[in-house]
Amino acid sequence: MLSTLSDAAILRLIILIVFLVIIAFIVIGARSKPAGRPGAVRVDPALADPVESEASEPEQEQPVTEPHMQPGQQASLGLEQKPEPVNTSKIGKRKSETYEKLVMLYLAAKSGHTISGAELVLAAEKVGLIHGHHNIYHRLADSSSSGEPVFSMANVIQPGYFELDRIDTLTTPGVSFFLTLPGPVSAVQAWDSMLPIAERMAQLLDGVLLDSERNALGRQRILHIKEDLRAYDREKERQTIKPGR
């Protein structure tokens, strides 16, 4: 059949076949083109779309800090910010959660170091502290049969308590010692009990004692605190004296 055609007709037939093949490739390629390639319509994310990197960021524990107090304002002990493990112990339970005065000291690990849970438990046992109410440590009054504490020791890392069943995993930059007034003993007696124990624990844990403002606890600061507590005791005694006696 092709032999009957002229050379010009054969050339035109070849050109037509090539053109049809090119058209066929274009059509097939357009059908198989994946969505999302250049040329697709861009859809901007809505404002309500969650940002995955922020949502997956773990929550970091924060140190318990003593808030700046206004005159007459009661400081928070920082023990109620997260639910604590179930503990039915009444050892170290105060008669009242309210108080007139709060005295605090901090024991901080030296720069670049931390205190392990095992070290902390051993030191606490050596100085006579007992784990009890609120899952923190307490020093009980020798003359009190109610189990009320003279002072207590908490973790500076929120939520402040110590879980004994997980104590081996604990590392902390420090602990806080605090006493609330009025208590089972006078303010001066409570201070004279807390300071030596805090100093002994600082020796055992190779730490540094700080005052409530987290400054180094020097001799002058100690004398000032004790004089302030003497004044508190004198005021309490004055309030108990009835007129005419």
C-alpha positions as CSV (number, residue, x, y, z in Angstrom):
1,M,0.0,0.0,0.0
2,L,2.8,2.4,0.9
3,S,4.4,1.6,-2.5
4,T,1.6,3.3,-4.3
5,L,2.1,6.6,-2.3
6,S,4.4,9.3,-3.3
7,D,7.4,10.3,-1.2
8,A,5.6,13.5,-0.1
9,A,2.5,11.5,1.0
10,I,4.7,9.1,3.0
11,L,6.5,12.0,4.8
12,R,3.1,13.6,5.7
13,L,1.9,10.3,7.1
14,I,5.0,9.9,9.3
15,I,4.6,13.5,10.6
16,L,1.0,12.8,11.5
17,I,1.9,9.6,13.4
18,V,4.6,11.4,15.4
19,F,2.2,14.2,16.2
20,L,-0.4,11.7,17.5
21,V,2.2,9.9,19.7
22,I,3.3,13.3,21.2
23,I,-0.4,14.2,22.0
24,A,-0.9,10.8,23.6
25,F,2.1,11.2,25.9
26,I,0.9,14.7,27.0
27,V,-2.6,13.4,27.8
28,I,-1.3,10.4,29.8
29,G,1.2,12.6,31.8
30,A,-1.6,15.1,32.7
31,R,-3.8,12.3,34.1
32,S,-1.0,10.8,36.2
33,K,0.2,14.1,37.6
34,P,0.2,13.9,41.5
35,A,-1.7,16.4,43.6
36,G,0.4,19.0,45.4
37,R,3.0,19.6,42.6
38,P,3.6,23.1,41.4
39,G,0.4,24.4,39.9
40,A,-1.8,23.0,42.7
41,V,-3.9,25.4,44.7
42,R,-2.1,26.4,48.0
43,V,-4.1,26.1,51.2
44,D,-2.9,28.2,54.2
45,P,-3.3,26.6,57.6
46,A,-6.0,27.9,59.8
47,L,-5.1,29.8,63.0
48,A,-6.6,27.1,65.1
49,D,-4.2,24.4,63.7
50,P,-2.1,23.1,66.6
51,V,1.7,23.6,66.3
52,E,3.1,20.1,66.8
53,S,6.5,21.2,68.1
54,E,5.0,23.3,70.9
55,A,2.5,20.7,71.9
56,S,5.1,18.0,72.2
57,E,7.5,20.1,74.3
58,P,7.7,18.5,77.8
59,E,6.7,20.5,80.9
60,Q,9.7,21.4,83.0
61,E,9.6,21.3,86.8
62,Q,10.2,24.7,88.4
63,P,11.8,25.5,91.7
64,V,9.6,26.4,94.6
65,T,10.3,30.1,95.3
66,E,9.2,32.2,98.2
67,P,7.0,35.0,96.9
68,H,7.6,38.7,97.6
69,M,5.2,39.5,100.5
70,Q,3.3,42.7,101.2
71,P,2.8,43.7,104.9
72,G,0.3,41.4,106.5
73,Q,0.3,38.9,103.6
74,Q,0.8,35.2,104.3
75,A,3.5,33.4,102.3
76,S,2.7,30.1,100.5
77,L,4.7,27.0,101.4
78,G,4.4,25.8,97.8
79,L,3.2,22.4,98.7
80,E,-0.2,22.5,97.1
81,Q,0.5,23.2,93.5
82,K,0.2,19.6,92.3
83,P,-1.6,16.6,93.8
84,E,0.7,14.7,96.1
85,P,0.8,10.9,96.4
86,V,-1.6,9.4,98.9
87,N,-0.2,9.7,102.4
88,T,-2.3,9.1,105.5
89,S,0.5,9.8,107.9
90,K,-0.4,12.3,110.6
91,I,3.3,12.7,111.6
92,G,4.2,16.3,111.2
93,K,0.6,17.5,110.6
94,R,0.2,21.0,111.9
95,K,-2.9,21.9,114.0
96,S,-3.7,24.6,111.5
97,E,-2.6,25.4,108.0
98,T,-2.7,29.2,108.8
99,Y,0.1,30.9,110.6
100,E,1.3,34.4,111.6
101,K,5.0,34.1,110.7
102,L,7.1,32.0,108.4
103,V,10.9,31.6,108.7
104,M,12.8,29.9,105.9
105,L,16.3,28.7,105.1
106,Y,17.6,27.1,102.0
107,L,20.3,24.4,101.6
108,A,21.7,24.7,98.1
109,A,24.1,22.3,96.3
110,K,27.3,23.9,95.2
111,S,27.5,25.3,91.7
112,G,27.5,22.6,89.1
113,H,26.3,19.9,91.5
114,T,23.0,18.4,92.6
115,I,21.8,16.4,95.6
116,S,20.7,12.8,95.0
117,G,17.7,11.3,96.7
118,A,19.8,8.6,98.4
119,E,22.2,11.2,99.9
120,L,19.2,13.3,101.1
121,V,17.5,10.4,102.9
122,L,20.7,9.3,104.6
123,A,21.4,12.9,105.8
124,A,17.8,13.4,107.0
125,E,17.9,10.2,109.0
126,K,21.3,11.2,110.6
127,V,19.9,14.5,111.9
128,G,16.7,13.0,113.2
129,L,14.2,14.2,110.5
130,I,11.1,12.0,109.9
131,H,9.2,11.6,106.7
132,G,5.5,12.2,107.2
133,H,2.6,14.5,106.4
134,H,2.6,16.2,103.0
135,N,5.3,13.6,102.0
136,I,8.0,15.9,103.4
137,Y,10.4,15.7,106.4
138,H,9.7,17.0,109.8
139,R,11.4,17.6,113.1
140,L,9.0,16.8,115.9
141,A,8.8,18.6,119.2
142,D,10.1,16.4,122.1
143,S,7.4,17.6,124.4
144,S,4.5,17.3,121.9
145,S,2.4,14.1,121.8
146,S,0.4,15.3,118.9
147,G,3.1,14.8,116.3
148,E,3.2,18.5,115.4
149,P,6.5,19.6,113.9
150,V,8.9,22.3,115.1
151,F,10.0,22.8,111.5
152,S,9.9,20.9,108.2
153,M,12.0,20.3,105.2
154,A,10.7,20.3,101.6
155,N,12.2,20.0,98.1
156,V,12.9,23.2,96.3
157,I,11.6,21.6,93.1
158,Q,7.8,21.7,92.7
159,P,5.6,20.2,93.9
160,G,8.0,20.1,97.0
161,Y,7.4,16.6,98.4
162,F,9.6,13.5,98.4
163,E,8.2,10.2,97.1
164,L,10.2,7.5,99.0
165,D,9.3,4.8,96.5
166,R,11.0,6.8,93.8
167,I,13.7,8.5,95.9
168,D,16.5,6.8,94.0
169,T,15.6,8.7,90.8
170,L,15.5,12.1,92.6
171,T,18.1,14.8,92.0
172,T,17.6,18.3,93.3
173,P,19.5,21.6,93.5
174,G,18.5,22.0,97.1
175,V,15.9,21.8,99.9
176,S,14.1,24.4,102.1
177,F,13.7,24.4,105.9
178,F,10.7,26.3,107.2
179,L,9.0,26.8,110.5
180,T,5.6,28.4,111.0
181,L,4.6,30.4,114.1
182,P,3.0,30.0,116.4
183,G,4.1,26.4,116.9
184,P,4.5,23.8,119.6
185,V,7.5,25.6,121.0
186,S,8.6,29.2,121.2
187,A,10.0,31.0,118.1
188,V,13.5,31.1,119.6
189,Q,13.4,27.4,120.5
190,A,12.2,26.5,117.1
191,W,15.0,28.5,115.5
192,D,17.6,27.0,117.8
193,S,16.4,23.5,116.7
194,M,16.3,24.3,113.0
195,L,19.6,26.1,112.5
196,P,22.0,23.4,113.8
197,I,20.2,20.7,111.9
198,A,20.3,22.8,108.7
199,E,24.0,23.4,109.3
200,R,24.7,19.7,109.9
201,M,22.9,18.7,106.7
202,A,24.9,21.3,104.8
203,Q,28.0,19.6,106.0
204,L,26.8,16.1,105.2
205,L,25.6,17.1,101.7
206,D,28.5,19.5,101.0
207,G,26.0,22.3,100.4
208,V,25.6,26.0,101.2
209,L,23.1,27.6,103.6
210,L,21.1,30.6,102.4
211,D,18.6,32.9,104.0
212,S,15.0,33.5,102.8
213,E,16.3,35.9,100.2
214,R,18.7,33.3,99.0
215,N,21.8,35.2,100.2
216,A,24.6,33.6,102.1
217,L,23.7,33.0,105.7
218,G,26.3,34.9,107.6
219,R,26.7,35.5,111.3
220,Q,25.1,39.0,111.2
221,R,22.0,37.6,109.4
222,I,21.7,34.8,112.0
223,L,21.8,37.3,114.8
224,H,19.2,39.5,113.1
225,I,16.8,36.6,112.6
226,K,17.1,35.4,116.2
227,E,16.5,39.0,117.5
228,D,13.4,39.2,115.4
229,L,12.1,35.9,116.8
230,R,12.8,37.1,120.4
231,A,10.7,40.2,119.6
232,Y,7.9,37.9,118.4
233,D,8.1,35.8,121.6
234,R,7.9,38.9,123.7
235,E,4.9,40.1,121.8
236,K,3.1,36.8,122.2
237,E,3.8,36.8,126.0
238,R,2.5,40.4,126.2
239,Q,-0.7,39.3,124.5
240,T,-1.3,36.5,127.1
241,I,-0.9,38.8,130.1
242,K,-4.3,39.9,131.3
243,P,-4.8,43.4,132.7
244,G,-4.7,43.7,136.5
245,R,-2.3,40.7,137.0
